[in-house]
Amino acid sequence: MRKLIYIVSAILLFVGCSDDNESTEQQLQTIDGGIIKNSQLVTITSENINQDEYQGTIENENIDIYKISENELVFILPSNIPTGERILNINNLNDLNIKYQVVPNEINGSAEENLSPFITNFENHIQSIQNLEDQNYLNNVLGSFNEAIADMSIEEKTEIANIYQTNKPYFDNLINSDFASRMNGTEYPIQFQIALYALGTSAILAIAYPEPATKLLFLVSAIVVAKKAYDYGINFINLNNIKVENVSLGGLLASLQNRSTMMTSLELNSGIQSSFPLGSNTRALIGSDSNDENETISGFFENFSSFNTTVENLNGAINFINDVFFFSDIENLPVLTINETNPVISTLGNEDFYNSLNFSITDNNVNIDNISFTDGNINITASIIDESSVSEFVDTSINFTYEDEFNRLTGSYPVKIYLENNDFDILGNWDIVDINSSTCEEPLMTVAFYSINLLDDGTFIPGCNCSGYDNNSTYSYNDGNLTFVAIYNTSTIYDEISFTGTWNEDTQMFIGTSTRNIEEQTASGTVTSTCSQAVSYQR
């Protein structure tokens, strides 16, 4: 997360500001700060910053200088500093001297004209907000700003108009940017951090700058950014699927690292696929997540604390402005809060959730042949490698690791993998218990096939004495898969009914699809029809 701060710094650092670098070797020398203008925000970079505020002088004019990050300071060049070569001295920063070339700041028009784009941007931003409560709040802020401007002296209006025009790209970015398109990804924690960093300079000057008119300009700008940051922060806090508490398989919660869960075993048959519903157990953030090992989560809490501290100080500035300007009535900004507890929400896992999982098995005598995901279910096929060493089943564990942007979770499920039952008794009567999903205009399965009797010679008898079918009805069974075909064939009609299904251990059924093909010879020629239907057979 700290690395991101420096990336964001490069992205957001003030457009049009001078950036001065001061090294240890140059502490007692005069260094070149470049070209600057009156009313410009000027940044100084130094590795020796150990105070929140410094006092500097230019031409015997006192300059207030403020810390905005570990290695950065900022000041506003007063409008009355003469043009030409000027030296800024910061006595208590190793007696640092910075030489600047001050050039004319040519701003035309009245203060009201020069502030008009700022007010228009503010109004447009309000119109873009969907939340009516936020719209009303910012309308009140803008109303207070306009009332204060109307009550200011010409000198005060001109001063803040010049600051705005000189640093127009900076102020316009604060009002107009949603801080989403500057990084690869628009996740709330990243947006929150970018907005918080953008808030820095405007908030510090709103809080610390002594002159009320200039303080107001930075305050209303900081309020806009603070509201954006708040929205990103609260949206992240309110997401109920951020922290994964557990993963369920077949309704069983996993035994997690350092947390044991009493459970029965999952059961598999060697070499045969079994399906288990995948469940996610998630919750929103809680206070104790501040100690989370995940850097994104712990970094969010660091920013959370910084944001609330900044907002509390901004509220002090708001109260000050409300006292100074008679018509100003700006409400305090809200701080972010996080619950100490939140409910765990159980939902069916989706494909994204499944793709964050990796599975393994503990026993060296078991191989996971296949794991896949279909419609909320994990399909697992596992085989016993050396069946001769197993009497009935292998008692082992399926282990998993779940990892996404905010979580890393490990756990296991006890599982019994039974020897494949090669003596499965397929013979005897099987009855239809479920018929659905038909593409047929009329029922496909006639009464004759509501029950079938599988014989040991590979043939079967339909559930009634149906002339024509008895001698043309065959089936095959292999490795849990049952197929049968019954054909009725005369000179005028060919009628074929088939079924293909797979044994489901959980339901004790063959579940599959039956198809019927009919060719009928008529006076006008051959008429064919085909339809299919989902069918299940059970003893």
Residue pairs with C-beta under 8 A, 6 or more apart in sequence:
1 193
1 295
1 296
1 298
1 299
1 300
1 302
1 303
2 299
4 190
4 193
4 299
5 69
5 193
5 197
7 183
8 182
8 183
8 193
8 194
8 197
9 69
9 197
11 182
11 183
11 194
12 173
12 182
12 194
12 197
12 198
13 19
13 43
14 41
14 43
14 167
14 170
14 201
15 167
15 169
15 170
15 173
16 40
16 41
16 166
16 167
16 168
16 169
16 170
17 40
17 41
17 42
17 43
17 74
17 167
17 170
18 33
18 34
18 35
18 36
18 40
18 42
18 43
18 100
19 34
19 43
19 44
19 45
20 31
20 33
20 34
20 42
20 43
20 44
20 45
20 98
21 31
21 45
21 46
22 31
22 44
22 45
22 46
22 47
22 48
22 96
22 98
23 47
24 47
24 48
27 48
27 94
27 95
27 96
28 94
28 95
29 97
30 87
30 97
30 98
30 99
31 96
31 97
31 98
31 99
32 98
32 99
33 42
33 44
33 88
33 98
33 99
33 100
34 100
34 101
35 100
35 101
35 102
35 103
36 42
36 77
36 100
36 101
36 102
36 103
37 77
37 102
37 103
37 104
37 105
37 166
38 77
38 78
38 79
38 80
38 81
38 102
38 105
38 162
38 166
39 76
39 77
39 78
39 79
39 105
39 159
39 162
39 163
39 165
39 166
39 167
40 76
40 77
40 105
40 166
40 167
41 74
41 75
41 76
41 166
41 167
41 170
41 201
42 74
42 75
42 76
42 77
42 100
43 68
43 72
43 73
43 74
44 65
44 72
44 73
44 74
44 75
44 98
45 71
45 72
45 73
46 71
46 72
46 73
46 93
46 96
47 71
48 93
48 94
49 67
49 70
49 71
49 72
49 73
49 93
51 67
51 92
52 66
52 67
53 64
53 65
53 66
53 67
53 208
54 65
54 66
54 67
54 73
54 90
54 92
54 93
55 62
55 63
55 64
55 65
55 90
55 91
55 92
56 62
56 63
56 65
56 75
56 88
56 89
56 90
56 91
57 63
57 88
57 89
57 91
58 77
58 78
58 81
58 86
58 87
58 88
58 89
58 100
59 81
59 82
59 86
61 78
61 80
61 81
63 75
63 77
63 78
63 88
64 75
64 76
64 208
64 209
64 210
65 73
65 74
65 75
65 90
66 73
66 74
66 75
66 204
66 205
66 208
67 73
67 204
68 74
68 200
68 201
68 204
69 200
74 201
74 204
74 205
76 163
76 205
76 209
76 214
77 100
77 102
79 105
79 159
79 162
81 102
82 102
83 102
83 103
83 104
84 101
84 102
85 99
85 100
85 101
85 102
86 99
86 100
86 101
86 102
87 97
87 98
87 99
87 100
88 97
88 98
88 100
89 95
89 96
89 97
90 96
90 97
90 98
105 162
105 166
107 114
107 161
107 162
107 165
107 166
110 161
111 154
111 157
111 158
111 160
111 161
112 149
112 157
112 161
114 161
114 162
114 164
114 165
115 149
115 157
115 160
115 161
115 164
117 168
117 172
118 164
118 171
118 172
118 175
119 142
119 145
119 146
121 171
121 172
121 175
121 176
122 138
122 142
122 145
122 175
122 220
122 224
123 142
124 176
125 138
125 175
125 176
125 224
126 135
126 138
126 139
126 142
129 135
129 138
131 231
134 227
134 231
137 227
137 331
138 223
138 224
138 227
140 329
140 330
140 331
141 220
141 223
141 224
141 330
142 220
144 321
144 322
144 325
144 327
144 328
144 329
144 330
145 216
145 220
147 325
147 327
147 328
148 213
148 216
148 321
148 325
148 327
148 328
149 157
151 325
151 326
151 327
152 213
156 212
156 213
157 213
159 211
159 213
159 214
160 213
160 214
160 216
160 217
163 214
163 217
164 171
164 217
171 221
173 198
174 198
174 202
174 221
174 222
174 224
174 225
175 221
175 224
177 198
178 191
178 228
179 191
179 194
179 195
179 198
179 228
179 232
180 186
180 191
182 194
183 190
183 194
187 405
188 232
188 233
188 235
188 236
188 239
189 232
189 236
189 296
189 299
189 300
189 303
191 232
192 229
192 232
192 233
192 236
192 300
192 303
192 307
193 299
193 300
193 303
195 225
195 228
195 229
195 232
196 229
196 303
196 306
196 307
196 310
198 225
199 222
199 225
199 226
199 229
199 307
199 310
202 218
202 219
202 221
202 222
202 225
203 218
203 222
203 225
203 226
203 310
203 313
203 314
205 214
205 215
205 218
206 215
206 218
206 219
206 221
206 222
206 314
206 317
207 313
207 314
207 316
207 317
209 215
209 218
212 320
212 321
212 324
212 325
215 317
215 320
215 321
216 321
216 325
219 314
219 317
219 318
219 321
222 314
223 314
223 318
223 330
223 333
226 307
226 310
226 311
226 314
226 333
227 333
229 307
230 307
230 311
230 333
230 334
230 336
233 303
233 304
233 307
233 336
234 336
236 242
236 285
236 300
237 284
237 285
237 336
237 338
238 284
239 284
239 285
240 282
240 283
240 284
240 342
240 345
241 280
241 282
241 345
241 347
242 282
242 283
242 284
242 285
242 297
242 406
243 282
243 283
243 284
243 285
243 286
243 289
243 297
243 406
243 407
244 280
244 281
244 282
244 402
244 404
244 407
244 409
245 281
245 282
245 283
245 344
246 253
246 254
246 256
246 261
246 281
246 344
246 409
246 411
247 253
247 254
247 278
247 279
247 280
247 281
247 349
247 357
247 400
247 402
247 409
247 411
248 254
248 277
248 278
248 279
248 280
248 281
248 346
249 266
249 276
249 277
249 278
249 279
249 378
249 398
249 413
250 266
250 276
250 277
251 277
251 279
252 263
252 264
252 266
252 413
253 261
253 263
253 281
254 261
254 400
254 411
254 412
254 413
255 261
255 263
255 411
255 412
255 413
255 414
256 409
256 410
256 411
257 410
257 411
263 413
263 414
264 414
265 395
265 413
265 414
265 415
265 416
266 274
266 276
266 398
266 413
266 414
266 415
266 416
267 274
267 415
267 416
267 417
267 418
267 505
268 274
268 380
268 382
268 415
268 416
268 417
268 418
269 417
269 418
269 420
269 421
269 505
270 382
270 383
270 384
270 387
270 417
270 418
270 419
270 420
271 369
271 381
271 383
271 420
271 479
272 381
272 420
272 479
272 480
272 503
272 505
273 370
273 379
273 380
273 381
273 502
274 379
274 380
274 381
274 505
274 506
275 374
275 377
275 378
275 379
275 380
275 506
276 377
276 378
276 380
277 348
277 376
277 377
277 378
278 348
278 349
278 353
278 354
278 373
278 376
278 377
278 378
279 346
279 347
279 348
279 349
280 346
280 347
280 348
280 349
280 353
281 344
281 345
281 346
282 344
282 345
282 347
283 342
283 343
283 344
283 345
284 339
284 342
285 297
285 300
285 338
285 342
286 338
286 339
286 340
286 341
286 342
287 338
287 339
287 340
288 340
289 297
289 301
289 338
290 298
290 301
290 304
291 298
292 298
292 301
293 408
294 406
294 407
294 408
296 405
296 406
297 406
304 336
304 338
307 335
307 336
308 335
308 336
311 333
311 334
311 335
312 335
314 333
315 332
315 333
318 330
318 331
318 332
318 333
319 332
321 328
321 330
322 328
322 329
322 330
348 376
349 376
350 376
351 373
354 373
354 378
356 402
356 403
356 404
357 400
357 401
357 402
358 400
358 401
358 403
359 368
359 371
359 380
359 398
359 399
359 400
360 368
360 398
360 399
360 400
361 367
361 368
361 382
361 396
361 397
361 398
361 399
361 415
362 396
362 397
362 398
362 399
362 412
363 394
363 396
364 385
365 384
365 385
365 386
365 389
365 390
365 394
366 382
366 383
366 384
366 385
366 394
366 396
366 417
367 382
367 383
367 385
368 380
368 381
368 382
369 381
369 382
369 383
370 379
370 380
370 381
371 378
371 379
371 380
371 381
372 378
372 379
373 379
380 398
382 415
382 417
384 390
384 394
384 417
384 419
384 420
387 419
387 420
390 419
392 418
392 419
393 416
393 417
393 418
393 419
394 416
394 417
395 414
395 415
395 416
396 414
396 415
396 416
396 417
397 412
397 413
397 414
397 415
398 412
398 413
398 415
399 410
399 411
399 412
400 410
400 411
400 412
400 413
401 408
401 409
401 410
402 408
402 409
402 410
402 411
403 409
424 477
424 480
424 503
426 454
426 477
426 482
427 454
427 455
427 456
428 453
428 454
428 539
429 451
429 452
429 453
429 454
429 539
430 451
430 452
430 453
430 454
430 510
430 537
430 538
430 539
431 450
431 451
431 537
431 538
431 539
432 445
432 449
432 450
432 451
432 535
432 536
432 537
433 509
433 536
433 537
433 538
434 509
434 534
434 535
434 536
435 443
435 445
435 533
435 534
435 535
436 533
436 534
437 533
437 534
438 444
438 531
438 532
438 533
438 534
439 531
439 532
439 533
440 516
440 531
440 532
440 533
441 531
444 497
444 514
444 515
444 516
444 531
444 532
444 533
445 497
445 514
445 533
445 535
446 497
447 463
447 464
448 462
448 463
448 464
448 466
448 469
449 462
449 463
449 486
449 497
449 514
450 463
451 462
451 463
452 460
452 461
452 462
452 463
452 484
452 537
453 460
453 461
453 463
454 460
454 475
454 477
454 484
455 461
458 474
458 475
458 476
459 473
459 474
459 475
460 473
460 474
460 475
460 484
460 486
461 470
461 473
462 469
462 470
462 473
462 486
466 488
468 488
468 489
468 490
469 486
469 487
469 488
472 486
472 487
472 488
472 489
473 484
473 485
473 486
473 487
474 484
474 485
475 482
475 483
475 484
475 485
476 482
476 483
476 484
477 483
480 502
480 503
481 500
481 501
481 502
481 503
482 499
482 500
482 501
482 502
482 503
482 510
482 512
482 537
483 498
483 499
483 500
483 501
484 498
484 499
485 496
485 497
485 498
486 496
486 497
486 498
487 494
487 495
487 496
487 497
488 494
488 495
488 496
489 495
491 521
492 520
492 521
493 518
493 519
493 520
493 521
494 517
494 518
494 519
494 520
495 516
495 517
495 518
496 516
496 517
496 518
497 514
497 515
497 516
498 514
498 515
498 516
499 512
499 513
499 514
499 515
499 535
499 537
500 512
500 513
501 510
501 511
501 512
501 513
501 535
501 536
501 537
502 510
502 511
502 512
503 509
503 510
504 510
504 511
507 536
507 538
508 538
508 539
509 536
509 537
509 538
510 536
510 537
510 538
511 534
511 536
512 534
512 535
512 536
513 532
513 533
513 534
513 535
514 532
514 533
514 535
515 530
515 531
515 532
515 533
516 529
516 530
516 531
516 532
517 528
517 529
517 530
518 528
518 529
518 530
519 526
519 527
519 528
520 526
520 527
520 528
